[in-house]
Structure formats: C-alpha cells, structure tokens
Amino acid sequence: MPTNDLDPKTVATGGEKSAISRLRLLDFDDLFLLSHLLEGATIAATARQLGLTQPAITQRVRKIERVFGEPILQKAGRHVRLTKSGRAVCVKATDALALMRAVAIEPASHSLVIGTSPLVCTTWLWPALQALRERAPQHLYHCVISPPEETPSLLEAGSIDVSLTAFGHGQSGVIELDELEYMLVAHPDIALNISQAQDLERQLLLEVDRSYPLLARLEATSRAAVRFRDVWFLGAFANILAAALTGAGIAVLPQAMVEPYVAAGKLVAILPELELVPESYRLLFRPNRTGDAMIQMLAEALRVSAKTL
C-alpha cells in the first residue's frame, strides 16, 4: 500500500520534506485556519476569529485539500473533525506559525542596521561583515547606504542602529575606530613627470565616486592649487589601485593599501608637500544599544579590516 507522506510515522523520511514544501503553497490565513482547527475550533468559530464567512472557510479547506491531495476533514454526525492526515497538516502549520513568531521577535537582539557611505561600505565595512558572518552566523547585519553626512541624521531618527562615519554626532554613543592615513601615488613612469603641483594639470585623477571625492583629502590650501586634466570615477579603492598600477592615472589611496606597492617600486608617493588630511572613523550607535555585544564585535572586526585594506 502507498505510504501517506503526512503520517507522523514518516517523519524521518522524505515525506516530511514533501509536506513542508506544500505548506509554502498556503498563505497566512490558511495557516491560521489549520492552527484553529487543531485547537478544536468549529468552522463557524474559526470563521468568526479570522473575520471570514463560513463559505470562505469551506473554500480554503478545499484549497488545502487540493494542495495535499488528502481530505483534512471528515463528517462526524452533525459536525466535522480532522482526519489523520488533516491533523498532521495542522501540526505542521502550527509549527510554521510558531517559527514565524520566533523570527519576528529574534532580530531585536540579533540584528543590526548599519548606515554608511558607498565608499566605506565597499572598501572597509564589507570585509568586516564577511569575517563576522564566519564568526557569528546567527547574527544579521543590514546596510543602509547613504551620503556620509546623512548617516548621523538617520541614526537620530531611529532608521539605523549604528553609523560608520567620519562625521561626529553629540546625541549617541561613540566607539573610536581607526585613523586612516592617505597617500598621493602614481606609477613610476608618471611620477617622473611630476615635480610640482602645476604638473598635475596634465594628469588624470582616479576617483572613487562623485559623492565622496578623494581629492577632499588634500588640505584646503593645497586643493586650491591643484588642477587635473580629467577625472575618472571608478567606484572602489580596489578599482582605483588596479588602474594606478597600470599607469592609467594618479590616485589618493589609504596608506595601508598602497605601502606594499610603494615598497616594491610599483607605485611612487608624489608631492609629499601636498599634505593629506587623515580621517578618524568612529562607530556611532543609538543610546538603547549601549553595551550591545554585536556592536562591540562589529567595532573589533572594523579595526581589523582597516589594517588590511
């Protein structure tokens, strides 16, 4: 005889997987209906609790029976009761609802919404989150990308839990991270033709993006004297570094990233008199997350990431 894949005796076989996959064809009202039936509620009582008519409940029962290919209700005198298969379906539906409720509650203590700029996200935050995923896979980290000057406002409004930024904010907790030093570098062949700021007018500048120009790393007095032939927006530090190594143009890059290439003679630090301003990054967090272990773990991972750019 064929085995009923909803029979509790088949829990350890592929039958349970089949039953669970069919549950995905049901909507929330179907699951609530099955849960009420398991508790012994009548069709009329279930209709009242769900705000549906009895014919609507009957239609849903028929839909569920089509999905599972089994009757879930049978007549017992003037009433109906669950069949053996119907009870197994109701148990699965009730378990699914309990899991949904647990998932809805858990993120408050096991998730973190992080606001940051496109630049910081792609070059610094992303490697840190990759490391955290391996260390604590049960934690969820969500990123909200916005211009750097807006993230403190998002934090104050409660749209994000933490902000990774160089901007200060007085109404939140602060974890100081690392100070990123920058270097103005070029391929050795290009560097030979640059001895003063005016020489930069013939050069191509490799930039991250229009909303967060790396040229801003130059002191204001130096910036006023610097002009470039053109600017290419490449979107990420890694892209800029790769282009600079081929001699495509000059770039302002984090010192930790370019030092190995400078030491190997593949890049040259140019015009040291054009002082570059370092940035001190910090992790701002909402006061209600003070002492949060996830924030401490994120700060630690970011410090490591900053040293391995």
C-alpha positions in Angstrom: 0.0 0.0 0.0 1.2 3.5 -0.7 2.6 5.4 2.3 0.8 8.6 3.4 3.6 11.3 3.4 1.8 13.2 6.1 1.7 10.2 8.5 3.7 11.0 11.7 5.5 7.7 11.2 7.2 9.0 8.1 8.8 12.0 9.9 12.3 10.7 9.2 11.7 10.1 5.5 11.2 12.4 2.5 7.5 12.5 3.4 8.1 15.4 5.9 10.0 17.4 3.3 7.1 16.9 0.9 4.6 18.1 3.5 6.7 21.2 4.3 7.2 22.1 0.7 3.4 22.0 0.2 2.9 24.3 3.2 4.7 27.0 1.1 1.7 27.0 -1.3 -0.5 28.2 1.5 -1.0 31.8 2.7 -1.2 33.1 6.3 -4.9 32.8 6.6 -4.6 29.1 5.6 -2.1 28.5 8.3 -4.2 30.3 10.9 -7.2 28.2 9.8 -5.3 25.0 10.3 -4.0 26.1 13.7 -7.5 26.9 14.9 -8.8 23.5 13.6 -6.0 21.8 15.6 -7.2 23.5 18.7 -10.7 22.0 18.1 -12.4 25.2 16.9 -15.5 24.7 14.7 -15.8 26.0 11.2 -18.2 28.7 12.5 -15.9 29.7 15.3 -12.9 29.8 13.0 -14.7 32.0 10.5 -15.5 34.5 13.3 -11.9 34.5 14.6 -10.5 35.1 11.1 -13.2 37.6 10.0 -14.3 35.4 7.2 -17.6 33.8 6.1 -18.2 30.1 6.5 -18.3 29.6 2.7 -14.9 31.3 2.6 -13.6 28.9 5.2 -15.0 26.0 3.2 -13.3 27.2 0.1 -10.0 27.4 1.9 -10.4 23.9 3.3 -10.9 22.6 -0.3 -7.9 24.5 -1.5 -5.8 23.0 1.3 -7.1 19.5 0.4 -6.2 20.1 -3.3 -2.6 21.1 -2.3 -2.1 18.0 -0.1 -4.2 15.6 -2.2 -5.8 14.3 1.0 -9.1 15.2 2.9 -8.3 17.1 6.1 -11.9 17.0 7.5 -14.5 14.3 7.8 -18.1 14.3 9.0 -18.8 13.0 12.5 -22.6 13.2 12.9 -23.6 16.9 12.6 -20.1 18.1 13.0 -16.7 17.6 11.3 -13.4 16.5 12.7 -9.8 16.3 11.4 -8.7 13.2 9.6 -5.4 11.6 10.5 -3.8 13.4 7.5 -5.5 16.6 8.4 -4.2 16.5 11.9 -0.6 16.0 10.6 -1.1 19.1 8.3 -2.4 21.2 11.1 0.6 20.3 13.3 3.0 21.4 10.6 1.1 24.6 10.0 1.1 25.4 13.8 4.8 24.7 13.9 5.4 27.0 10.9 3.4 29.8 12.6 5.4 29.4 15.8 8.7 29.7 13.8 7.4 32.8 12.1 6.6 34.4 15.5 10.1 33.5 16.8 11.8 35.0 13.7 9.7 38.2 14.2 10.9 38.5 17.8 14.6 37.5 17.5 16.0 40.3 15.2 15.7 42.8 18.0 18.6 41.2 19.8 20.4 39.5 16.9 20.3 42.1 14.1 22.0 45.4 13.5 21.2 48.0 10.9 24.3 49.9 9.8 24.3 53.2 7.9 27.4 54.1 5.9 28.5 55.6 2.6 29.1 53.7 -0.6 32.9 54.1 -0.3 33.2 52.9 3.3 30.8 50.0 2.6 32.7 48.6 -0.3 36.2 49.1 1.0 36.0 48.7 4.7 32.7 47.5 6.0 32.1 44.6 3.6 35.3 42.7 4.6 34.4 43.2 8.3 30.9 41.8 7.7 32.4 38.8 5.8 34.6 38.0 8.8 31.6 38.4 11.2 29.5 36.0 9.1 32.0 33.3 9.7 32.4 34.1 13.4 28.8 34.6 14.3 26.5 33.3 11.5 23.4 33.7 13.7 23.8 37.5 13.7 22.2 39.5 10.9 23.8 42.8 9.7 21.8 45.1 7.3 23.4 48.0 5.5 21.7 51.3 4.6 23.7 53.2 2.0 23.6 57.0 2.1 25.8 60.0 1.7 28.2 60.2 4.7 26.8 63.5 6.0 23.3 61.9 6.3 24.0 58.9 8.4 24.0 60.7 11.8 20.5 62.0 11.0 19.3 58.5 10.1 20.7 57.4 13.4 18.9 60.1 15.3 15.7 59.3 13.5 15.9 55.6 14.5 16.2 54.4 10.9 19.6 52.7 11.7 21.2 51.3 14.8 24.8 52.3 14.1 26.6 54.7 11.8 30.1 54.1 10.4 31.3 57.6 9.6 33.9 60.3 10.0 31.2 62.7 11.0 30.6 63.5 14.6 27.3 63.4 16.5 26.5 64.5 20.0 23.4 62.5 20.8 24.7 59.0 20.5 27.3 56.6 21.9 30.7 56.6 20.2 33.3 53.9 19.6 36.5 55.3 18.2 37.9 53.0 15.5 40.9 53.9 13.4 42.5 56.8 11.7 43.0 56.3 8.0 46.1 57.9 6.5 46.2 58.6 2.8 48.9 58.8 0.1 49.0 60.5 -3.3 50.5 57.9 -5.5 51.3 57.2 -9.2 53.0 54.7 -11.4 56.8 55.4 -11.5 56.6 56.4 -15.2 54.0 59.1 -14.4 55.8 60.2 -11.2 58.9 61.1 -13.3 56.9 63.9 -14.9 55.5 65.4 -11.7 57.7 67.7 -9.7 55.3 70.4 -8.7 51.6 70.9 -8.3 51.2 72.6 -11.7 52.3 69.3 -13.3 49.1 67.7 -12.1 47.2 69.7 -14.7 48.3 67.2 -17.3 47.3 64.2 -15.3 44.2 62.1 -14.9 42.8 61.7 -11.4 41.3 58.3 -10.4 38.4 59.0 -8.0 36.0 56.8 -6.0 32.7 58.5 -6.8 31.2 61.9 -7.3 29.5 62.0 -3.8 32.7 61.3 -1.9 35.7 62.8 -3.7 39.1 61.6 -2.5 40.6 64.9 -3.7 39.0 66.3 -0.5 41.8 64.5 1.4 44.1 67.4 0.3 44.3 70.3 2.7 42.3 73.3 1.6 45.3 75.4 0.7 46.8 72.6 -1.4 43.4 71.8 -3.0 43.2 75.4 -4.3 46.4 75.0 -6.2 45.6 71.6 -7.8 44.0 71.1 -11.2 43.7 67.9 -13.2 43.2 67.2 -16.9 40.3 65.0 -16.2 38.7 62.7 -13.6 37.6 59.1 -13.8 35.1 57.8 -11.3 35.9 54.1 -10.7 33.7 53.3 -7.7 36.0 51.5 -5.3 39.5 51.6 -3.9 40.4 48.2 -5.5 39.4 49.5 -8.9 41.5 52.7 -8.4 44.5 50.7 -7.2 44.4 48.4 -10.2 44.2 51.3 -12.6 47.0 53.2 -10.9 49.3 50.2 -11.1 48.8 50.2 -14.9 49.7 53.9 -15.2 46.2 55.0 -16.0 46.4 58.0 -13.7 47.2 59.2 -10.2 45.2 58.4 -7.1 44.7 59.2 -3.4 44.6 55.9 -1.6 44.8 54.6 2.0 48.3 54.3 3.1 47.9 50.8 4.4 46.7 49.7 1.0 49.5 51.2 -1.1 52.5 50.9 1.2 53.4 47.3 -0.1 53.3 48.6 -3.7 55.4 51.6 -2.9 58.0 49.4 -1.1 58.1 47.2 -4.2 58.6 50.1 -6.5 55.3 49.6 -8.3 53.9 52.9 -7.1 55.6 56.1 -6.0 54.4 58.6 -3.4 54.3 62.0 -5.2 54.4 65.6 -4.0 54.7 65.0 -0.2 54.4 68.8 0.3 50.7 68.4 -0.6 49.7 67.3 2.9 46.9 64.8 3.1 44.4 65.0 5.9 43.7 61.7 7.8 40.2 60.8 8.8 39.3 59.4 12.2 36.4 57.0 11.7 34.0 56.2 14.5 31.0 53.9 15.1 28.1 55.9 16.4 25.2 54.0 18.0 21.8 54.7 19.4 21.8 55.0 23.2 19.5 52.0 23.6 22.2 49.8 22.1 24.8 50.7 24.8 26.7 47.6 25.8 25.4 45.7 22.8 27.7 42.7 22.1 27.0 42.9 18.4 28.3 46.5 18.2 31.4 45.5 20.1 32.0 42.7 17.7 31.5 45.0 14.7 33.9 47.5 16.1 36.6 44.8 16.6 36.1 43.5 13.0 36.3 47.0 11.6 39.6 47.7 13.3 41.0 44.5 11.8 39.5 45.4 8.4 41.1 48.9 8.5 44.6 47.3 8.9 44.1 45.0 5.9 42.8 47.4 3.3 
